[in-house]
């Protein structure tokens, strides 16, 4: 099992410079409205993403690191979610075909304090 977790912020017209300065994180990826994302698909909104990658062995540690990073910026994230779509996405890949993971109650409590959606994307890339 491997993958990454990401804070995603989407809006019609994001001020990337202001967001970068206020949130204090270097984005992993920025996508501008109208930019090609995959094949012929184009982004319908501006999108800002901060991600932390993980492996099976360090999943829980990396989740804690990610949550702590977001908690330090909770006020800013709460302010941004008034005008933008703000979500946490987990992208999890396993070529073994079967895996499990646990988010402990403390992690869930911290994440839920943001009042934003959490999405889980399970990927196998067709190998299993």
ChimeraX commands (.cxc) that place a marker at each C-alpha (Angstrom):
marker #1 position 0.00,0.00,0.00 radius 0.5
marker #1 position 1.26,3.43,-0.92 radius 0.5
marker #1 position -0.16,6.76,-1.99 radius 0.5
marker #1 position -0.65,10.26,-0.75 radius 0.5
marker #1 position -3.06,12.46,1.14 radius 0.5
marker #1 position -3.82,15.93,-0.14 radius 0.5
marker #1 position -5.45,19.15,0.90 radius 0.5
marker #1 position -7.32,20.37,-2.18 radius 0.5
marker #1 position -8.63,23.91,-2.60 radius 0.5
marker #1 position -10.76,24.71,-5.67 radius 0.5
marker #1 position -12.38,27.95,-6.76 radius 0.5
marker #1 position -13.32,29.68,-10.00 radius 0.5
marker #1 position -10.57,32.27,-9.61 radius 0.5
marker #1 position -8.04,31.44,-6.89 radius 0.5
marker #1 position -5.44,34.00,-5.97 radius 0.5
marker #1 position -2.56,31.50,-5.84 radius 0.5
marker #1 position -0.01,34.06,-4.59 radius 0.5
marker #1 position -2.25,35.18,-1.72 radius 0.5
marker #1 position -3.15,31.58,-0.84 radius 0.5
marker #1 position 0.50,30.47,-0.82 radius 0.5
marker #1 position 1.47,33.36,1.44 radius 0.5
marker #1 position -1.44,33.02,3.85 radius 0.5
marker #1 position -1.41,29.23,4.21 radius 0.5
marker #1 position 2.38,29.05,4.42 radius 0.5
marker #1 position 2.73,25.80,2.46 radius 0.5
marker #1 position 4.43,25.15,-0.84 radius 0.5
marker #1 position 1.79,23.60,-3.11 radius 0.5
marker #1 position 2.55,20.22,-4.62 radius 0.5
marker #1 position 0.54,21.16,-7.69 radius 0.5
marker #1 position -1.35,24.15,-9.07 radius 0.5
marker #1 position -3.85,23.77,-11.89 radius 0.5
marker #1 position -5.37,26.82,-13.56 radius 0.5
marker #1 position -8.90,26.92,-14.93 radius 0.5
marker #1 position -8.87,25.77,-18.55 radius 0.5
marker #1 position -5.54,23.91,-18.15 radius 0.5
marker #1 position -5.35,20.39,-19.58 radius 0.5
marker #1 position -5.25,17.83,-16.79 radius 0.5
marker #1 position -5.60,14.41,-18.42 radius 0.5
marker #1 position -5.92,13.75,-22.15 radius 0.5
marker #1 position -8.45,16.22,-23.52 radius 0.5
marker #1 position -9.97,17.02,-20.12 radius 0.5
marker #1 position -9.51,20.55,-18.87 radius 0.5
marker #1 position -9.92,21.90,-15.37 radius 0.5
marker #1 position -13.17,23.75,-14.79 radius 0.5
marker #1 position -11.73,25.59,-11.77 radius 0.5
marker #1 position -8.43,26.74,-10.35 radius 0.5
marker #1 position -7.01,24.06,-8.08 radius 0.5
marker #1 position -4.34,24.22,-5.38 radius 0.5
marker #1 position -2.99,21.00,-3.84 radius 0.5
marker #1 position -0.66,20.21,-0.94 radius 0.5
marker #1 position 0.20,16.54,-0.54 radius 0.5
marker #1 position 2.21,14.17,1.64 radius 0.5
marker #1 position 3.15,10.76,0.24 radius 0.5
marker #1 position 3.14,7.59,2.33 radius 0.5
marker #1 position 4.11,3.93,2.24 radius 0.5
marker #1 position 2.39,1.12,4.08 radius 0.5
marker #1 position 5.03,1.13,6.83 radius 0.5
marker #1 position 4.64,4.82,7.67 radius 0.5
marker #1 position 0.93,5.40,6.93 radius 0.5
marker #1 position -0.15,6.33,10.46 radius 0.5
marker #1 position 2.91,8.53,11.03 radius 0.5
marker #1 position 2.34,10.39,7.76 radius 0.5
marker #1 position -1.39,10.86,8.54 radius 0.5
marker #1 position -0.43,12.42,11.88 radius 0.5
marker #1 position 2.15,14.65,10.17 radius 0.5
marker #1 position -0.42,15.75,7.58 radius 0.5
marker #1 position -3.11,16.46,10.19 radius 0.5
marker #1 position -0.68,18.39,12.41 radius 0.5
marker #1 position 0.36,20.50,9.42 radius 0.5
marker #1 position -3.29,21.33,8.72 radius 0.5
marker #1 position -4.17,21.97,12.39 radius 0.5
marker #1 position -1.44,24.64,12.48 radius 0.5
marker #1 position -3.33,26.36,9.64 radius 0.5
marker #1 position -6.88,25.67,10.80 radius 0.5
marker #1 position -7.98,29.32,10.96 radius 0.5
marker #1 position -6.74,30.00,7.44 radius 0.5
marker #1 position -8.34,26.82,6.08 radius 0.5
marker #1 position -11.65,27.71,7.75 radius 0.5
marker #1 position -11.49,31.18,6.22 radius 0.5
marker #1 position -10.75,29.80,2.73 radius 0.5
marker #1 position -13.62,27.30,2.88 radius 0.5
marker #1 position -16.08,30.22,3.05 radius 0.5
marker #1 position -15.40,30.96,-0.62 radius 0.5
marker #1 position -13.75,27.82,-2.02 radius 0.5
marker #1 position -14.24,24.07,-2.04 radius 0.5
marker #1 position -11.80,22.61,0.49 radius 0.5
marker #1 position -11.38,18.83,0.82 radius 0.5
marker #1 position -8.97,16.20,1.99 radius 0.5
marker #1 position -8.31,13.40,-0.49 radius 0.5
marker #1 position -6.57,10.10,0.22 radius 0.5
marker #1 position -5.19,8.35,-2.87 radius 0.5
marker #1 position -4.33,4.77,-1.92 radius 0.5
marker #1 position -2.74,2.22,-4.23 radius 0.5
marker #1 position -2.04,-1.46,-3.70 radius 0.5
marker #1 position -0.97,-3.94,-6.32 radius 0.5
marker #1 position -1.69,-6.76,-3.83 radius 0.5
marker #1 position -5.45,-6.47,-4.37 radius 0.5
marker #1 position -6.28,-6.40,-0.68 radius 0.5
marker #1 position -5.27,-4.07,2.11 radius 0.5
marker #1 position -6.59,-2.32,5.15 radius 0.5
marker #1 position -5.82,0.84,7.04 radius 0.5
marker #1 position -7.02,2.48,10.21 radius 0.5
marker #1 position -7.70,6.09,11.04 radius 0.5
marker #1 position -7.77,6.18,14.84 radius 0.5
marker #1 position -10.41,8.16,16.76 radius 0.5
marker #1 position -7.93,10.95,17.56 radius 0.5
marker #1 position -7.11,11.38,13.86 radius 0.5
marker #1 position -10.80,11.33,12.89 radius 0.5
marker #1 position -11.64,13.85,15.60 radius 0.5
marker #1 position -8.93,16.26,14.41 radius 0.5
marker #1 position -9.96,15.90,10.76 radius 0.5
marker #1 position -13.65,16.35,11.55 radius 0.5
marker #1 position -12.89,19.60,13.38 radius 0.5
marker #1 position -12.33,21.21,9.96 radius 0.5
marker #1 position -15.86,20.46,8.80 radius 0.5
marker #1 position -14.68,19.47,5.32 radius 0.5
marker #1 position -15.16,16.32,3.27 radius 0.5
marker #1 position -12.67,13.47,3.20 radius 0.5
marker #1 position -12.53,11.43,0.00 radius 0.5
marker #1 position -10.83,8.04,-0.39 radius 0.5
marker #1 position -9.65,6.99,-3.84 radius 0.5
marker #1 position -8.60,3.34,-4.07 radius 0.5
marker #1 position -6.37,2.68,-7.09 radius 0.5
marker #1 position -4.92,-0.50,-8.55 radius 0.5
marker #1 position -3.95,0.62,-12.07 radius 0.5
marker #1 position -5.40,-2.64,-13.41 radius 0.5
marker #1 position -2.64,-4.88,-12.05 radius 0.5
marker #1 position -4.98,-6.97,-9.88 radius 0.5
marker link #1:1,2 radius 0.2
marker link #1:2,3 radius 0.2
marker link #1:3,4 radius 0.2
marker link #1:4,5 radius 0.2
marker link #1:5,6 radius 0.2
marker link #1:6,7 radius 0.2
marker link #1:7,8 radius 0.2
marker link #1:8,9 radius 0.2
marker link #1:9,10 radius 0.2
marker link #1:10,11 radius 0.2
marker link #1:11,12 radius 0.2
marker link #1:12,13 radius 0.2
marker link #1:13,14 radius 0.2
marker link #1:14,15 radius 0.2
marker link #1:15,16 radius 0.2
marker link #1:16,17 radius 0.2
marker link #1:17,18 radius 0.2
marker link #1:18,19 radius 0.2
marker link #1:19,20 radius 0.2
marker link #1:20,21 radius 0.2
marker link #1:21,22 radius 0.2
marker link #1:22,23 radius 0.2
marker link #1:23,24 radius 0.2
marker link #1:24,25 radius 0.2
marker link #1:25,26 radius 0.2
marker link #1:26,27 radius 0.2
marker link #1:27,28 radius 0.2
marker link #1:28,29 radius 0.2
marker link #1:29,30 radius 0.2
marker link #1:30,31 radius 0.2
marker link #1:31,32 radius 0.2
marker link #1:32,33 radius 0.2
marker link #1:33,34 radius 0.2
marker link #1:34,35 radius 0.2
marker link #1:35,36 radius 0.2
marker link #1:36,37 radius 0.2
marker link #1:37,38 radius 0.2
marker link #1:38,39 radius 0.2
marker link #1:39,40 radius 0.2
marker link #1:40,41 radius 0.2
marker link #1:41,42 radius 0.2
marker link #1:42,43 radius 0.2
marker link #1:43,44 radius 0.2
marker link #1:44,45 radius 0.2
marker link #1:45,46 radius 0.2
marker link #1:46,47 radius 0.2
marker link #1:47,48 radius 0.2
marker link #1:48,49 radius 0.2
marker link #1:49,50 radius 0.2
marker link #1:50,51 radius 0.2
marker link #1:51,52 radius 0.2
marker link #1:52,53 radius 0.2
marker link #1:53,54 radius 0.2
marker link #1:54,55 radius 0.2
marker link #1:55,56 radius 0.2
marker link #1:56,57 radius 0.2
marker link #1:57,58 radius 0.2
marker link #1:58,59 radius 0.2
marker link #1:59,60 radius 0.2
marker link #1:60,61 radius 0.2
marker link #1:61,62 radius 0.2
marker link #1:62,63 radius 0.2
marker link #1:63,64 radius 0.2
marker link #1:64,65 radius 0.2
marker link #1:65,66 radius 0.2
marker link #1:66,67 radius 0.2
marker link #1:67,68 radius 0.2
marker link #1:68,69 radius 0.2
marker link #1:69,70 radius 0.2
marker link #1:70,71 radius 0.2
marker link #1:71,72 radius 0.2
marker link #1:72,73 radius 0.2
marker link #1:73,74 radius 0.2
marker link #1:74,75 radius 0.2
marker link #1:75,76 radius 0.2
marker link #1:76,77 radius 0.2
marker link #1:77,78 radius 0.2
marker link #1:78,79 radius 0.2
marker link #1:79,80 radius 0.2
marker link #1:80,81 radius 0.2
marker link #1:81,82 radius 0.2
marker link #1:82,83 radius 0.2
marker link #1:83,84 radius 0.2
marker link #1:84,85 radius 0.2
marker link #1:85,86 radius 0.2
marker link #1:86,87 radius 0.2
marker link #1:87,88 radius 0.2
marker link #1:88,89 radius 0.2
marker link #1:89,90 radius 0.2
marker link #1:90,91 radius 0.2
marker link #1:91,92 radius 0.2
marker link #1:92,93 radius 0.2
marker link #1:93,94 radius 0.2
marker link #1:94,95 radius 0.2
marker link #1:95,96 radius 0.2
marker link #1:96,97 radius 0.2
marker link #1:97,98 radius 0.2
marker link #1:98,99 radius 0.2
marker link #1:99,100 radius 0.2
marker link #1:100,101 radius 0.2
marker link #1:101,102 radius 0.2
marker link #1:102,103 radius 0.2
marker link #1:103,104 radius 0.2
marker link #1:104,105 radius 0.2
marker link #1:105,106 radius 0.2
marker link #1:106,107 radius 0.2
marker link #1:107,108 radius 0.2
marker link #1:108,109 radius 0.2
marker link #1:109,110 radius 0.2
marker link #1:110,111 radius 0.2
marker link #1:111,112 radius 0.2
marker link #1:112,113 radius 0.2
marker link #1:113,114 radius 0.2
marker link #1:114,115 radius 0.2
marker link #1:115,116 radius 0.2
marker link #1:116,117 radius 0.2
marker link #1:117,118 radius 0.2
marker link #1:118,119 radius 0.2
marker link #1:119,120 radius 0.2
marker link #1:120,121 radius 0.2
marker link #1:121,122 radius 0.2
marker link #1:122,123 radius 0.2
marker link #1:123,124 radius 0.2
marker link #1:124,125 radius 0.2
marker link #1:125,126 radius 0.2
marker link #1:126,127 radius 0.2
marker link #1:127,128 radius 0.2
view
